[in-house]
Amino acid sequence: MRKLTAALLLGASLFAAPAMAEQITVGMAAPLSGPQAYFGNTWHNGFKLYVDKLNASGGVNGVTIAYDQQDDKADPREGTLVAQKFCDNDKVVLGLVNFNSGVAQSTLPIYEDCSLPTMTFGSNPSLTKQGYKFMVRPVANDLAGALLPAEYALGKLGAKTAVIVNDKQVFGQGISEIFAKNFEAGGGKVLDTLAVAPTDVDFTAVLAQIKTKKPDAIYLGAVMPQLALFAKQMHEQGIAAALMVPDGGYTPDLIKQAGEANVQGTLVAIQVPPMDASPEIADFAKLYKAKYGEDAGPYSIYGYVQGQILEQVLKTTKGLTREDMNAALHAAKVKTAVGELEFDDTGELKVAPSYLYKVEGSDFKLAGQK
């Protein structure tokens, strides 16, 4: 009788236990070490901030979110290893990946082959023109990122001539070419296009060539720490042209490494609004500082936004397979901290704002937006 009673009690307890909630895993890849670690870590922190809030409230429709965070070191070879790891893990149903266009160029075919939907940060416009069906880009591409600086140089600075310098990498060369095209389309003249190696730290020879041409503006398509080193050496050489750089320069390290006096007036184009642009963004900035003990990084807000996109995907997906998640991701129309976001058939944002900041003192001040 005791055995029967115990069995009945055990059966009752099993029947009364709630069903275990489902859990998905998001694969997260970015440069977490090396010169670009600041960008990768703070971007991912923004995403984790939102996801941790979702999990604390029970998830989305009972689904909680785990994340597998990997360091791709901004290296295409490392990126492909990480991509294959995510592909081979059936629990990973979405990827938050590819901070760098060069890495994205190598990894997107791998993600496509294993039908893993991704939100990529790689901004080269060609990435969404290759027919990928499992990727979206929830940030502006380089067409937007290089248009505002060209318009500002022509309209606000009255620049008539420019020299273009790039690091021969997918991102740096691509965005510098777009700037040059926009500058010339607006009536400016490109005096020369010069290339440097991505490992160069001494720009004496290049700057000597530039100095003889006396351009009104210089556009440098590269990443840190080259942006800071170039700005420092340019100032030391007495070149008075306006220096314009892409989003990799939107970091306190640009000012610290170049030296505050050497980088004044430098213009940085990025997709990120000021942290006081709206009450929601200001609230995000407070939450971020409370959680991590430091100010949000350049792309932390977009990590947070990608968490908001994921929430909408989980609310609307028919199931938790990669294919189901991909369909919901492409169809998502989401009110986020940076506005309502929606993707076109190629995975590109239908509306993608961009911003231009000028270094003033030890800070970045908003100079323009589009």
SULQUIVEN-V451718 format. One record per residue. SS is DSSP state (2 for helix, 1 for strand, 0 for the rest). PSI is psi in radians with two decimals (none if undefined). Layout:
[[SS;PSI] [SS;PSI]]
//
This chain:
[[0;-0.72] [2;-0.71] [2;-0.72] [2;-0.75] [2;-0.75] [2;-0.70] [2;-0.72] [2;-0.74] [2;-0.72] [2;-0.74] [2;-0.70] [2;-0.71] [2;-0.65] [2;-0.70] [2;-0.60] [2;-0.31] [0;2.41] [0;2.63] [0;2.46] [0;2.27] [0;2.59] [0;2.69] [1;2.40] [1;2.84] [1;2.35] [1;2.19] [1;2.20] [1;2.11] [1;2.37] [1;2.93] [0;1.93] [0;-0.06] [0;2.86] [0;-3.00] [0;-0.44] [0;0.22] [2;-0.62] [2;-0.73] [2;-0.82] [2;-0.80] [2;-0.77] [2;-0.53] [2;-0.90] [2;-0.63] [2;-0.67] [2;-0.72] [2;-0.80] [2;-0.60] [2;-0.80] [2;-0.74] [2;-0.70] [2;-0.64] [2;-0.75] [2;-0.81] [2;-0.65] [2;-0.47] [0;0.20] [0;0.08] [0;-2.79] [1;2.00] [0;0.68] [0;0.00] [1;2.13] [1;2.90] [1;2.14] [1;2.82] [1;2.50] [1;1.81] [1;2.19] [1;2.63] [1;1.99] [0;-0.05] [0;0.35] [0;0.49] [0;2.11] [2;-0.63] [2;-0.77] [2;-0.67] [2;-0.68] [2;-0.61] [2;-0.75] [2;-0.75] [2;-0.77] [2;-0.62] [2;-0.78] [2;-0.74] [2;-0.68] [2;-0.19] [0;1.84] [0;-0.39] [0;-0.41] [1;1.99] [1;-0.01] [1;2.56] [1;2.34] [1;1.64] [1;3.03] [0;1.21] [0;-0.57] [0;2.43] [2;-0.67] [2;-0.66] [2;-0.77] [2;-0.69] [2;-0.60] [2;-0.54] [2;-0.50] [2;-0.69] [2;-0.58] [2;-0.81] [2;-0.64] [2;-0.73] [2;-0.56] [0;0.19] [0;0.64] [0;1.98] [0;2.46] [1;2.60] [1;1.96] [1;2.67] [0;-0.19] [0;2.18] [0;-0.02] [0;2.23] [2;-0.49] [2;-0.36] [2;-0.57] [2;0.15] [2;0.21] [0;0.18] [0;0.26] [0;2.34] [0;-0.10] [0;0.49] [1;2.55] [1;2.78] [1;1.75] [0;0.50] [0;2.86] [0;2.56] [0;-3.12] [2;-0.31] [2;-0.69] [2;-0.72] [2;-0.41] [0;-0.02] [2;-0.85] [2;-0.75] [2;-0.69] [2;-0.77] [2;-0.68] [2;-0.75] [2;-0.75] [2;-0.81] [2;-0.78] [0;-0.66] [0;-0.25] [0;0.45] [0;2.37] [0;-0.39] [1;2.67] [1;2.67] [1;2.39] [1;2.30] [1;2.39] [1;2.84] [0;0.19] [0;0.24] [0;2.88] [2;-0.84] [2;-0.99] [2;-0.82] [2;-0.73] [2;-0.84] [2;-0.55] [2;-0.62] [2;-0.65] [2;-0.72] [2;-0.81] [2;-0.76] [2;-0.79] [2;-0.69] [2;-0.78] [2;-0.64] [2;-0.50] [0;0.04] [0;-0.02] [0;2.96] [1;2.21] [1;2.02] [1;-0.56] [1;2.73] [1;2.11] [1;2.59] [1;2.55] [0;2.77] [0;2.59] [0;-0.23] [0;-0.01] [0;2.46] [0;-0.19] [0;2.00] [0;0.39] [2;-0.84] [2;-0.77] [2;-0.77] [2;-0.56] [2;-0.69] [2;-0.75] [2;-0.71] [2;-0.63] [2;-0.40] [2;-0.34] [0;0.98] [0;2.75] [0;-0.53] [1;2.65] [1;2.26] [1;2.17] [1;1.89] [1;1.67] [0;-3.01] [0;3.07] [0;2.58] [0;0.06] [2;-0.64] [2;-0.76] [2;-0.74] [2;-0.73] [2;-0.79] [2;-0.75] [2;-0.86] [2;-0.58] [2;-0.77] [2;-0.71] [2;-0.51] [0;-0.08] [0;0.45] [0;2.13] [0;0.06] [0;2.68] [1;2.24] [1;2.24] [1;2.31] [1;2.78] [0;-2.96] [2;-0.36] [2;-0.29] [2;-0.09] [0;1.20] [0;2.54] [2;-0.43] [2;-0.47] [2;-0.80] [2;-0.72] [2;-0.81] [2;-0.60] [2;-0.52] [0;2.23] [2;-0.75] [2;-0.44] [2;-0.15] [0;0.11] [0;2.35] [0;-0.13] [0;2.40] [1;2.29] [1;2.16] [1;2.35] [1;2.82] [0;0.06] [0;2.23] [0;2.84] [0;2.61] [0;-0.09] [0;0.35] [0;-0.44] [0;2.81] [2;-0.66] [2;-0.71] [2;-0.68] [2;-0.69] [2;-0.73] [2;-0.80] [2;-0.67] [2;-0.76] [2;-0.72] [2;-0.82] [2;-0.65] [2;-0.64] [2;-0.72] [2;-0.12] [0;0.32] [0;2.87] [0;2.68] [0;2.57] [0;-3.14] [0;-0.69] [0;0.25] [2;-0.70] [2;-0.59] [2;-0.50] [2;-0.75] [2;-0.77] [2;-0.69] [2;-0.51] [2;-0.69] [2;-0.66] [2;-0.77] [2;-0.70] [2;-0.79] [2;-0.67] [2;-0.79] [2;-0.46] [2;-0.47] [2;-0.23] [0;2.57] [0;-0.42] [0;-3.01] [0;0.33] [0;2.86] [2;-0.69] [2;-0.72] [2;-0.79] [2;-0.65] [2;-0.74] [2;-0.75] [2;-0.62] [2;-0.82] [2;-0.49] [2;-0.06] [0;2.40] [1;1.90] [1;2.32] [1;2.01] [1;-3.14] [0;-0.38] [0;0.24] [1;3.14] [1;2.24] [1;2.47] [1;2.52] [1;2.61] [0;-3.01] [0;-0.38] [0;-0.10] [0;0.08] [1;2.59] [1;2.42] [0;-0.61] [0;2.18] [0;1.76] [0;2.73] [0;2.75] [1;2.67] [1;2.26] [1;2.59] [1;2.38] [1;2.10] [1;2.01] [0;-2.19] [0;0.41] [1;2.97] [1;2.19] [1;2.40] [1;2.21] [1;-0.41] [1;2.86] [1;2.78] [0;none]]
//
